[in-house]
Protein backbone atom coordinates (compact mmCIF):
# COMPACT_ATOMS: atom_id res chain seq x y z
CA UNK A 1 0.00 0.00 0.00
CA UNK A 2 1.33 3.41 -0.96
CA UNK A 3 2.08 5.88 1.81
CA UNK A 4 -0.47 8.32 0.36
CA UNK A 5 -3.18 5.63 0.56
CA UNK A 6 -2.29 5.00 4.19
CA UNK A 7 -2.42 8.71 5.04
CA UNK A 8 -5.78 9.01 3.27
CA UNK A 9 -7.21 6.15 5.34
CA UNK A 10 -5.84 7.73 8.52
CA UNK A 11 -7.37 11.11 7.63
CA UNK A 12 -10.74 9.49 6.96
CA UNK A 13 -10.58 7.71 10.30
CA UNK A 14 -9.54 10.88 12.20
CA UNK A 15 -12.43 12.90 10.78
CA UNK A 16 -15.06 10.16 11.08
CA UNK A 17 -18.03 10.89 13.31
CA UNK A 18 -19.57 14.02 14.79
CA UNK A 19 -16.35 15.34 16.36
CA UNK A 20 -14.43 15.07 13.10
CA UNK A 21 -17.24 16.72 11.18
CA UNK A 22 -17.34 19.58 13.70
CA UNK A 23 -13.58 20.17 13.40
CA UNK A 24 -13.69 20.06 9.60
CA UNK A 25 -16.66 22.45 9.52
CA UNK A 26 -14.74 24.82 11.79
CA UNK A 27 -11.69 24.71 9.49
CA UNK A 28 -13.92 25.39 6.48
CA UNK A 29 -15.48 28.37 8.26
CA UNK A 30 -12.04 29.82 9.02
CA UNK A 31 -10.75 29.37 5.49
CA UNK A 32 -13.05 28.39 2.62
CA UNK A 33 -16.08 30.36 3.80
CA UNK A 34 -14.09 33.49 4.62
CA UNK A 35 -13.83 36.49 2.33
CA UNK A 36 -11.37 39.33 2.79
CA UNK A 37 -12.17 42.88 1.82
CA UNK A 38 -10.53 44.85 -0.99
CA UNK A 39 -8.16 46.50 1.49
CA UNK A 40 -6.57 43.20 2.53
CA UNK A 41 -2.78 43.23 2.17
CA UNK A 42 -1.17 40.90 -0.35
CA UNK A 43 0.54 38.90 2.40
CA UNK A 44 -2.79 38.30 4.14
CA UNK A 45 -4.39 37.11 0.89
CA UNK A 46 -1.50 34.73 0.24
CA UNK A 47 -1.61 33.41 3.80
CA UNK A 48 -5.36 32.73 3.60
CA UNK A 49 -4.98 31.05 0.20
CA UNK A 50 -2.33 28.74 1.68
CA UNK A 51 -4.70 27.85 4.51
CA UNK A 52 -7.49 27.19 2.01
CA UNK A 53 -5.25 24.89 -0.01
CA UNK A 54 -4.37 22.91 3.10
CA UNK A 55 -8.04 22.47 4.05
CA UNK A 56 -8.94 21.46 0.47
CA UNK A 57 -6.10 18.91 0.52
CA UNK A 58 -7.35 17.52 3.82
CA UNK A 59 -10.88 17.22 2.41
CA UNK A 60 -9.43 15.39 -0.62
CA UNK A 61 -7.51 12.98 1.63
CA UNK A 62 -10.62 12.27 3.70
CA UNK A 63 -12.67 11.61 0.57
CA UNK A 64 -9.96 9.39 -0.89
CA UNK A 65 -9.67 7.46 2.37
CA UNK A 66 -13.42 6.89 2.53
CA UNK A 67 -13.71 5.82 -1.11
CA UNK A 68 -10.62 3.62 -1.19
CA UNK A 69 -7.52 3.76 -3.39
CA UNK A 70 -9.14 2.06 -6.39
CA UNK A 71 -12.25 4.28 -6.53
CA UNK A 72 -12.57 6.83 -9.32
CA UNK A 73 -11.87 10.41 -8.29
CA UNK A 74 -14.75 12.42 -6.88
CA UNK A 75 -16.19 15.13 -9.14
CA UNK A 76 -14.99 18.67 -8.48
CA UNK A 77 -16.56 22.08 -8.85
CA UNK A 78 -19.93 22.24 -10.58
CA UNK A 79 -19.89 18.48 -11.18
CA UNK A 80 -20.16 17.73 -7.44
C-alpha distances in whole Angstrom, upper triangle without the diagonal:
4,6,8,6,7,10,11,11,13,15,16,17,19,21,21,25,28,28,25,26,30,28,26,30,31,29,30,33,33,32,31,35,37,39,41,45,46,47,44,43,41,39,39,37,35,34,33,31,29,29,28,25,24,24,23,20,19,21,18,15,17,17,14,12,15,15,11,9,11,15,17,18,20,24,25,29,32,29,28
4,5,5,7,9,10,11,13,14,16,17,19,20,21,25,28,27,24,26,29,27,25,28,30,27,28,31,31,29,29,32,34,37,38,42,43,44,41,40,38,36,36,34,31,31,30,28,26,26,26,22,21,22,21,17,17,19,16,13,16,16,13,12,16,15,12,9,12,15,17,17,19,23,24,27,30,28,27
4,5,5,6,9,10,11,12,14,15,16,18,20,24,27,25,22,24,27,24,23,26,27,25,26,29,29,27,27,31,32,35,36,40,41,42,38,38,35,33,33,32,29,28,28,26,23,23,23,20,18,20,19,15,15,17,15,12,14,16,13,12,16,16,13,11,14,17,18,18,20,23,24,27,30,28,27
4,5,5,6,9,10,10,12,14,15,17,18,22,25,24,20,22,24,22,20,23,25,22,23,26,26,24,24,27,29,31,33,37,38,39,35,35,33,31,30,29,26,25,25,23,21,20,20,17,15,16,16,12,12,14,11,9,11,13,10,9,13,14,11,9,13,14,16,14,17,20,20,23,26,25,23
4,5,5,6,9,10,11,12,14,16,17,20,23,23,19,21,24,22,20,23,25,23,23,27,27,25,25,28,30,33,35,38,40,41,38,38,35,34,33,32,29,28,27,25,23,23,22,19,18,18,17,14,13,14,12,9,10,11,8,7,10,11,8,6,10,12,14,13,15,19,20,23,26,24,22
4,5,5,6,9,10,11,12,14,15,19,22,21,18,20,23,21,20,23,25,22,24,27,27,26,26,29,31,34,36,39,41,42,38,38,36,34,33,32,30,28,28,26,24,23,23,21,18,18,18,15,14,15,13,10,11,13,10,8,11,13,10,9,13,15,17,17,18,22,23,26,29,27,25
4,5,5,6,9,10,10,12,14,18,20,19,16,18,20,18,17,20,21,19,20,24,24,22,23,26,27,30,32,36,38,38,35,35,33,30,30,29,26,25,24,23,20,19,19,17,14,15,15,12,10,12,11,7,9,12,10,8,11,13,11,11,15,16,18,16,18,21,21,24,27,26,23
4,5,5,6,9,10,11,12,16,19,18,14,16,19,17,15,18,20,18,19,22,22,21,21,24,26,29,31,34,36,38,34,34,32,31,29,28,26,25,24,22,20,19,18,16,14,14,13,10,9,10,8,5,6,8,6,4,8,10,9,9,12,13,14,13,14,17,18,21,24,22,20
4,5,5,6,9,10,11,14,17,17,14,16,19,17,16,19,21,20,20,24,24,23,23,26,28,31,34,37,39,41,37,37,36,34,32,31,30,28,27,26,23,22,21,20,17,16,16,14,11,12,11,8,7,9,8,4,7,9,8,9,13,13,16,15,16,19,20,23,26,24,22
4,5,5,6,9,10,13,16,15,12,15,17,15,15,18,20,18,20,23,23,22,23,25,27,30,33,36,39,39,36,36,35,32,31,30,29,26,25,25,22,21,21,19,16,16,16,14,11,12,12,9,8,11,10,7,10,13,12,13,16,17,19,18,18,22,22,25,28,26,24
4,5,5,6,8,12,14,13,10,12,14,12,11,15,16,14,16,19,19,19,19,21,24,27,29,33,35,36,33,33,31,29,28,27,25,23,22,21,19,17,17,16,13,12,13,11,7,9,10,6,5,9,9,7,9,12,12,13,17,16,18,17,16,19,19,22,25,24,21
4,6,5,6,10,13,12,9,11,14,13,11,14,17,15,16,20,20,20,20,22,24,28,30,34,36,38,34,35,34,32,30,29,28,26,24,23,22,19,19,18,15,14,14,12,9,9,10,7,4,7,8,5,6,9,10,12,15,15,17,15,15,18,18,21,24,22,19
4,6,5,9,12,11,9,11,14,13,13,16,18,17,18,21,22,22,22,24,27,30,33,36,39,40,37,37,36,34,32,31,30,28,26,26,24,22,21,21,18,16,17,16,12,12,13,11,8,11,11,8,8,12,12,15,18,17,20,19,18,22,22,25,27,26,23
4,6,9,11,9,6,10,12,10,10,14,15,14,16,19,19,20,20,22,24,28,30,34,36,37,34,35,34,31,29,29,28,25,24,24,22,19,19,19,16,14,16,15,11,12,14,11,9,12,13,10,11,15,15,17,21,20,22,21,20,23,23,25,27,27,23
4,6,8,7,4,6,9,8,7,11,12,12,13,16,17,17,18,19,22,25,28,31,34,35,32,33,32,30,28,27,27,24,22,22,21,18,17,18,15,12,14,13,10,10,12,10,7,10,12,10,10,14,15,18,21,19,21,19,18,20,20,22,24,24,20
4,7,8,5,7,10,10,10,12,15,15,16,18,20,20,20,21,24,28,31,34,37,38,35,36,36,34,31,31,30,28,26,26,24,22,21,21,18,16,17,16,13,12,14,12,9,11,13,11,9,13,15,18,20,19,21,20,18,21,21,23,25,24,21
4,6,6,6,9,10,11,12,14,16,17,18,20,21,21,22,25,28,31,34,38,39,36,37,37,35,33,32,32,29,27,27,26,23,22,23,21,18,19,19,16,14,17,16,12,14,16,14,12,16,18,21,23,22,24,22,21,23,23,25,27,26,22
4,6,5,6,9,10,10,12,14,15,16,18,20,20,20,23,26,29,32,36,37,34,36,36,34,31,31,31,29,26,27,26,23,22,23,21,18,19,20,17,15,18,18,14,16,19,17,15,19,21,24,26,25,26,25,22,24,24,25,27,26,23
4,5,5,6,9,10,11,13,14,15,17,19,19,20,22,26,28,31,35,35,33,34,34,32,29,29,29,26,24,25,24,21,21,22,19,16,19,19,16,15,18,17,14,17,19,17,16,20,22,25,27,26,27,26,23,25,25,26,28,28,24
4,5,5,6,8,10,11,12,14,15,17,17,18,20,24,27,30,33,34,31,32,32,30,27,27,27,24,22,23,22,18,18,19,16,13,15,16,12,11,15,14,11,13,16,14,13,17,19,21,24,23,24,22,20,22,22,23,25,25,21
4,5,5,6,9,10,10,12,14,15,15,16,18,22,25,28,31,33,30,32,31,30,27,26,26,24,21,22,21,18,17,18,16,13,14,16,12,11,14,14,11,13,16,15,14,17,19,22,24,22,23,21,19,20,20,21,23,23,19
4,6,5,6,9,10,11,12,14,15,15,17,21,23,27,30,31,28,30,30,29,26,25,26,23,20,22,21,18,17,19,17,14,16,17,14,13,17,17,14,16,19,18,17,21,23,25,28,26,27,24,22,23,22,23,25,25,21
4,5,5,6,9,10,11,12,14,14,16,20,22,26,29,29,26,28,28,26,23,23,23,20,18,19,18,15,15,16,14,11,14,15,12,12,15,15,13,15,18,17,17,20,22,24,27,26,26,24,22,23,22,23,25,25,22
4,5,5,6,9,10,11,11,12,14,18,21,24,27,28,25,27,26,25,22,21,21,19,16,17,16,13,12,14,12,8,10,12,9,8,12,12,10,12,15,15,15,18,20,22,24,23,23,20,18,20,18,19,21,22,18
4,5,5,6,9,10,10,10,12,16,19,22,25,27,24,26,26,25,22,21,22,19,16,17,18,14,13,15,14,10,12,14,12,11,14,15,13,15,18,18,17,20,22,24,27,25,25,22,19,20,18,18,20,21,18
4,5,5,6,9,10,10,11,15,17,21,24,25,22,24,24,23,20,19,20,18,15,16,16,13,12,15,14,10,13,15,13,13,16,17,15,17,21,20,20,23,25,27,30,28,28,25,22,23,21,21,23,24,21
4,5,5,6,8,9,10,14,16,20,23,23,20,22,22,20,17,17,17,14,12,13,13,9,9,11,10,7,10,12,10,10,14,15,14,16,19,19,19,22,24,25,28,26,26,23,21,21,19,19,22,23,20
4,5,5,5,6,8,12,15,18,21,22,20,21,21,20,17,16,17,15,12,12,13,10,8,11,10,7,9,12,11,10,13,15,14,15,18,19,19,21,23,25,27,25,24,21,19,19,16,16,18,20,17
4,6,6,5,6,10,13,16,20,21,18,20,21,20,17,16,17,15,12,14,15,11,10,14,13,10,12,15,14,13,17,19,17,19,22,22,22,24,27,28,31,28,28,25,22,22,19,18,20,22,20
4,7,7,6,10,11,15,18,19,16,18,18,17,13,13,15,12,9,11,12,9,9,12,12,10,12,15,14,14,18,19,18,20,23,23,24,26,28,29,32,30,29,26,24,24,21,20,22,24,22
4,6,5,8,10,14,17,18,15,16,16,15,12,11,12,10,7,8,9,6,5,9,9,8,10,12,12,13,15,17,17,19,21,22,23,25,27,27,30,28,27,23,21,21,18,17,20,22,20
4,6,8,11,15,17,19,16,18,18,17,14,12,13,13,9,9,11,9,6,9,10,8,8,12,12,11,14,16,16,17,20,21,22,23,25,26,28,26,25,21,19,18,15,14,16,18,16
4,7,10,13,16,18,16,19,19,19,15,14,16,15,11,12,14,12,9,13,14,11,12,16,16,14,17,19,19,19,22,24,24,25,28,29,31,28,27,24,21,20,17,15,17,20,17
4,7,10,13,15,12,15,16,16,12,11,13,13,9,10,13,11,9,13,14,13,14,17,17,17,19,22,22,22,25,26,27,28,31,31,34,31,30,27,24,23,20,18,20,23,21
4,7,10,12,10,13,14,15,11,10,13,13,9,11,14,13,11,15,17,15,16,19,20,20,22,24,24,25,28,29,30,31,33,34,36,33,32,28,26,24,21,18,20,23,22
4,7,8,6,9,11,12,9,8,11,11,9,11,14,13,13,16,18,17,18,21,22,22,24,27,27,28,30,32,33,34,36,36,38,36,35,31,29,27,24,21,23,27,25
4,5,6,9,11,13,11,10,14,14,12,14,17,17,16,19,21,21,22,25,26,26,28,30,31,31,34,36,36,37,39,40,42,39,38,34,32,30,26,24,25,29,28
4,6,9,10,13,11,10,14,15,14,15,18,19,18,21,23,23,23,26,28,28,29,32,33,33,35,38,38,39,41,41,43,41,39,35,33,31,28,25,26,30,29
4,6,9,12,10,10,14,15,14,16,19,19,19,22,24,24,25,28,29,29,31,34,34,35,37,39,40,41,43,43,45,43,41,38,36,34,30,28,30,33,32
4,7,8,6,7,10,11,11,12,15,16,16,19,20,21,22,24,26,26,28,30,31,32,34,36,37,38,40,40,42,40,39,35,33,32,28,26,28,31,31
4,5,5,6,9,10,11,13,15,16,17,19,20,22,23,25,26,27,29,31,32,33,35,36,38,39,41,40,43,41,39,36,34,33,29,28,30,33,32
4,5,5,6,9,10,11,12,14,15,17,19,20,21,23,25,26,27,29,30,31,33,35,36,37,38,38,40,39,37,33,32,31,27,26,28,31,31
4,5,5,6,9,10,11,12,14,15,17,19,20,21,23,25,26,27,29,30,31,33,35,36,37,37,39,38,37,33,32,31,28,26,29,32,31
4,5,5,6,9,10,11,12,14,16,17,18,20,21,23,24,26,27,29,30,32,33,35,36,36,38,37,36,32,31,30,26,25,28,30,29
4,5,5,6,9,10,10,12,14,15,16,18,20,21,22,24,26,27,28,30,32,33,34,34,36,35,33,29,28,27,23,22,24,27,26
4,5,5,6,9,10,11,12,14,15,16,19,20,21,23,24,26,27,29,30,31,32,32,34,33,32,28,27,26,23,22,25,27,26
4,5,5,6,9,10,11,13,14,16,17,19,20,21,23,25,26,27,29,31,32,31,34,33,32,28,27,27,23,23,26,28,27
4,5,5,6,9,10,11,12,14,15,17,18,20,21,23,24,26,27,29,30,30,32,31,30,26,25,24,21,20,23,25,24
4,5,5,6,9,10,10,12,14,15,16,18,20,21,22,24,26,27,28,28,30,29,27,23,22,22,18,17,20,23,22
4,5,5,6,9,10,11,12,14,15,17,19,20,21,23,25,26,27,26,29,28,27,23,22,22,19,19,22,24,23
4,5,5,6,9,10,11,12,14,15,17,19,20,21,23,24,26,26,28,27,26,23,22,22,19,19,22,24,22
4,5,5,6,9,10,11,12,14,15,16,18,20,21,22,24,24,27,25,24,20,19,19,15,15,18,20,18
4,5,5,6,9,10,10,12,14,15,16,18,20,21,22,22,24,23,22,18,17,17,14,15,18,19,18
4,5,5,6,9,10,11,12,14,15,16,18,20,21,20,23,22,22,18,18,19,16,17,21,22,20
4,5,5,6,9,10,11,12,14,15,17,18,20,20,23,21,21,18,16,17,15,15,19,20,17
4,5,5,6,9,10,11,12,14,15,16,18,18,21,19,18,14,13,14,11,12,16,16,14
4,5,5,6,9,10,10,12,14,15,16,16,18,17,17,14,13,14,13,14,18,18,16
4,5,5,6,9,10,10,12,14,15,16,19,18,18,15,14,16,15,16,20,20,17
4,5,5,6,9,10,11,12,14,15,18,16,16,13,11,13,12,14,17,16,14
4,5,5,6,8,10,10,12,12,15,13,13,9,9,11,10,13,16,15,13
4,5,5,6,9,10,10,10,14,13,14,11,11,14,14,17,20,19,16
4,5,5,6,9,10,12,14,13,14,12,11,14,14,17,20,19,16
4,5,5,6,8,10,12,10,11,9,8,11,12,15,17,15,13
4,5,5,6,7,9,8,9,8,8,12,13,16,19,17,15
4,6,5,7,10,10,12,11,12,15,16,20,22,20,18
4,6,9,11,9,12,11,11,15,16,19,21,19,16
4,7,8,6,8,9,9,13,15,18,20,17,15
4,6,6,9,10,11,15,17,21,23,20,18
4,6,8,9,12,15,17,21,23,21,19
4,7,9,12,15,18,21,23,20,19
4,6,9,12,15,18,20,17,16
4,6,9,12,16,17,14,13
4,6,9,13,15,12,11
4,6,10,12,9,8
4,7,8,5,5
4,6,6,5
4,5,6
4,5
4
